[in-house]
């Protein structure tokens, strides 16, 4: 099974470092990064921050290693790390994920 892992970072440099590590270590086939504006409560106060959102494409079997690697490289005390299962997709794209993770 395949999954999409999402996380955010406070700046482009940290985002690029994490993306590069995940791809080079074979934990992710592809990482897309997009700048977003996030609204959330932290320590009882409303926050609005520019962040970098990741879409990490990988296999379900790689999730735990992806999470552990993000935790080691991430600067947030409590980073967003969310896994969404991919039920289906273009077969040739899913095959490419498999080939990229070998």
Residue, then its C-alpha position, 0 to 999 in steps of 0.5 A: x500500500x502507498x501513502x502520502x505523508x504531510x508535514x510543515x516546516x517554518x522555512x524553505x531551507x529546513x524544508x529542502x534539507x528534509x526533502x533531500x534526506x528523505x529522497x536520497x535515503x530512499x524513504x520517499x519517491x517524491x517530495x513536493x513543497x508548497x508555501x502555505x499560511x497556517x492558522x492554529x492555536x499554540x500555548x493558548x494564542x492564535x498564531x498565523x505563520x507562513x510555513x512550507x507544506x510537504x507532500x511526501x509520496x512513499x509506501x506504507x511500509x516506509x512510514x515509521x522510518x519517514x516519521x523518525x527521520x522527520x523528527x530528527x531533522x525538524x525544528x518544531x517541538x510538535x511537528x505535524x506528521x500525518x499519513x494519508x493512505x492512497x487507496x488507488x492511483x495510476x498504476x504506472x505512477x505507483x510502479x514508479x514509486x516502487x522503483x524509486x524506493x528500491 
